[in-house]
């Protein structure tokens, strides 16, 4: 992490760069000591620093916030933790600022969110009935709900086998461990089965 120490006027009095991580693009390579954060920070980020300082001066509680910059092509996302430096006075005598580069973490999270939205849209749009076959259902797409006559609220959180796969065609009981879904849950093997019976809500 990169560490800055500010006095109460916002002047940088100490600066500890992190040699193994990317430097925030707003920090010049030349001397930054004895300069205020307003002098070196872009306006929008300086506003976040000022808001944090005002809050800390009011209650002496640390503040955490993120900022995002797009220098050239590469994005830089920083996580800032600002804490009060307390002396004998009841008010802060300065501020400890820790800046962490969280760009890769946030970028990966955005990509996972995008993939999740894409997969959800695909599952919701196909005509085949799809649901998760864990012991307690957490997903069933609209096609499966329509085929089986259930609402989503009636399905989610329920034992899917007991709800809709509990008997064979001849009416005999169908133990979960004997059905291909239960077997696949147990051993992880892929199975394809035809003429499997599922029971609608109306029987």
C-alpha positions as CSV (number, residue, x, y, z in Angstrom):
1,X,0.0,0.0,0.0
2,X,1.0,3.6,-0.5
3,X,0.9,5.7,2.6
4,X,0.6,9.4,3.0
5,X,0.5,11.5,6.2
6,X,-1.3,14.8,6.1
7,X,-1.4,17.6,8.6
8,X,-4.7,19.3,9.5
9,X,-4.3,21.7,6.6
10,X,-4.1,18.8,4.1
11,X,-0.4,19.2,3.5
12,X,1.6,16.0,2.8
13,X,4.2,15.8,5.5
14,X,5.3,12.1,5.0
15,X,5.1,9.9,2.0
16,X,5.8,6.1,1.9
17,X,5.6,4.7,-1.7
18,X,5.0,1.0,-2.2
19,X,7.8,-0.2,-4.5
20,X,6.1,-3.4,-5.6
21,X,2.7,-2.0,-6.7
22,X,1.5,0.5,-9.3
23,X,1.7,4.2,-8.2
24,X,-1.6,6.0,-8.4
25,X,-1.5,8.0,-11.7
26,X,-2.3,11.3,-10.0
27,X,0.9,11.2,-7.9
28,X,3.8,12.9,-9.7
29,X,7.2,11.2,-9.7
30,X,8.7,14.5,-8.5
31,X,8.7,15.7,-4.9
32,X,5.2,15.7,-3.3
33,X,6.1,16.5,0.3
34,X,4.9,19.9,1.6
35,X,2.3,20.1,-1.1
36,X,-1.5,19.8,-0.3
37,X,-3.7,17.1,-1.6
38,X,-5.6,19.7,-3.5
39,X,-2.4,20.5,-5.5
40,X,-1.8,16.9,-6.6
41,X,-5.2,15.3,-6.8
42,X,-7.8,15.6,-9.6
43,X,-10.7,17.7,-8.5
44,X,-13.2,14.9,-8.1
45,X,-10.8,12.9,-5.9
46,X,-9.7,15.9,-3.9
47,X,-13.4,16.3,-3.1
48,X,-13.5,12.8,-1.7
49,X,-10.5,13.6,0.5
50,X,-12.1,16.8,1.7
51,X,-15.4,15.1,2.5
52,X,-13.4,12.4,4.5
53,X,-11.4,15.0,6.4
54,X,-14.5,17.0,7.3
55,X,-16.2,13.8,8.6
56,X,-13.1,12.7,10.6
57,X,-12.8,16.2,12.2
58,X,-16.4,15.9,13.3
59,X,-16.3,12.4,14.9
60,X,-12.7,11.1,14.8
61,X,-13.8,8.0,12.9
62,X,-11.9,6.6,10.0
63,X,-13.3,6.9,6.5
64,X,-13.0,4.4,3.5
65,X,-13.8,5.3,-0.1
66,X,-12.9,4.3,-3.6
67,X,-12.0,6.3,-6.7
68,X,-11.6,5.4,-10.3
69,X,-9.3,7.0,-12.9
70,X,-8.7,6.4,-16.6
71,X,-5.2,7.6,-17.3
72,X,-4.4,6.9,-20.9
73,X,-6.0,3.5,-21.5
74,X,-5.5,1.6,-18.2
75,X,-8.0,2.1,-15.5
76,X,-6.8,2.7,-11.9
77,X,-9.1,1.9,-9.0
78,X,-7.9,2.9,-5.6
79,X,-9.3,2.0,-2.2
80,X,-8.5,4.8,0.3
81,X,-8.6,4.4,4.1
82,X,-8.2,7.7,6.0
83,X,-7.7,7.6,9.8
84,X,-7.2,10.4,12.3
85,X,-3.9,10.9,14.0
86,X,-4.8,11.7,17.6
87,X,-2.5,13.4,20.1
88,X,-3.4,14.9,23.4
89,X,-6.1,17.1,21.9
90,X,-9.6,15.8,21.4
91,X,-9.3,16.7,17.7
92,X,-7.1,15.0,15.1
93,X,-3.6,16.4,14.7
94,X,-3.4,14.9,11.2
95,X,-4.5,12.1,9.0
96,X,-3.0,8.7,7.9
97,X,-4.0,7.9,4.3
98,X,-3.5,4.4,3.0
99,X,-4.1,3.9,-0.8
100,X,-4.4,0.3,-2.1
101,X,-4.6,-0.6,-5.8
102,X,-7.7,-2.7,-6.2
103,X,-8.0,-2.4,-10.0
104,X,-7.6,-6.1,-10.8
105,X,-10.0,-7.2,-8.0
106,X,-12.7,-4.8,-9.1
107,X,-12.2,-5.6,-12.8
108,X,-12.5,-9.3,-12.1
109,X,-15.6,-8.7,-10.0
110,X,-17.2,-6.7,-12.8
111,X,-16.4,-9.5,-15.3
112,X,-18.0,-12.1,-13.0
113,X,-21.1,-9.9,-12.6
114,X,-21.3,-9.5,-16.4
115,X,-21.0,-13.3,-16.9
116,X,-23.6,-13.9,-14.3
117,X,-26.0,-11.5,-16.0
118,X,-25.3,-13.1,-19.3
119,X,-25.8,-16.6,-18.0
120,X,-29.0,-15.6,-16.2
121,X,-30.4,-14.0,-19.3
122,X,-29.6,-17.2,-21.3
123,X,-31.2,-19.5,-18.8
124,X,-34.3,-17.3,-18.5
125,X,-34.7,-17.1,-22.3
126,X,-34.4,-20.7,-23.5
127,X,-37.5,-22.8,-24.1
128,X,-36.2,-25.8,-22.2
129,X,-37.0,-26.2,-18.5
130,X,-33.9,-25.7,-16.4
131,X,-33.5,-25.8,-12.7
132,X,-30.7,-26.5,-10.2
133,X,-31.0,-30.0,-8.7
134,X,-29.4,-29.4,-5.3
135,X,-31.4,-30.6,-2.3
136,X,-33.0,-27.2,-1.9
137,X,-33.8,-25.5,-5.3
138,X,-32.4,-22.0,-5.7
139,X,-33.2,-21.5,-9.4
140,X,-35.9,-22.6,-11.8
141,X,-36.3,-20.8,-15.2
142,X,-39.7,-19.6,-16.5
143,X,-40.0,-22.5,-19.0
144,X,-39.7,-25.1,-16.2
145,X,-42.2,-23.2,-14.0
146,X,-44.7,-23.1,-16.9
147,X,-44.3,-26.8,-17.6
148,X,-44.7,-27.8,-14.0
149,X,-47.4,-25.3,-13.0
150,X,-45.5,-23.8,-10.0
151,X,-44.7,-20.2,-9.1
152,X,-41.1,-19.4,-8.3
153,X,-42.1,-18.7,-4.7
154,X,-43.5,-22.2,-4.4
155,X,-40.3,-23.8,-5.7
156,X,-37.4,-21.9,-4.2
157,X,-36.0,-23.4,-1.1
158,X,-38.0,-26.6,-1.5
159,X,-36.6,-30.2,-1.9
160,X,-37.0,-30.5,-5.6
161,X,-37.3,-34.3,-5.6
162,X,-40.0,-34.3,-3.0
163,X,-41.8,-31.5,-4.8
164,X,-41.9,-32.7,-8.4
165,X,-40.0,-36.0,-8.9
166,X,-41.3,-38.2,-6.0
167,X,-43.1,-41.0,-7.8
168,X,-42.7,-43.1,-11.0
169,X,-45.2,-43.2,-13.8
170,X,-46.9,-46.3,-12.2
171,X,-47.4,-44.4,-8.9
172,X,-44.7,-46.3,-7.0
173,X,-42.3,-44.2,-4.8
174,X,-39.2,-42.9,-6.4
175,X,-36.3,-42.7,-3.8
176,X,-34.1,-39.7,-4.5
177,X,-31.0,-41.9,-4.4
178,X,-32.3,-44.0,-7.3
179,X,-33.2,-41.2,-9.7
180,X,-30.5,-40.1,-12.2
181,X,-30.5,-36.6,-10.7
182,X,-29.7,-37.9,-7.2
183,X,-27.1,-40.3,-8.6
184,X,-25.4,-37.5,-10.5
185,X,-25.5,-35.3,-7.3
186,X,-23.7,-38.2,-5.6
187,X,-21.0,-39.2,-8.1
188,X,-20.8,-36.1,-10.4
189,X,-21.2,-38.2,-13.6
190,X,-23.2,-36.7,-16.6
191,X,-26.4,-38.6,-17.4
192,X,-28.9,-38.4,-20.2
193,X,-32.3,-39.9,-19.5
194,X,-35.5,-40.1,-21.6
195,X,-39.1,-40.7,-20.5
196,X,-38.4,-39.4,-17.0
197,X,-41.6,-38.3,-15.2
198,X,-42.0,-35.1,-13.3
199,X,-45.2,-34.2,-11.5
200,X,-47.1,-31.0,-12.0
201,X,-48.5,-29.0,-9.2
202,X,-52.0,-30.1,-10.2
203,X,-51.1,-33.7,-10.1
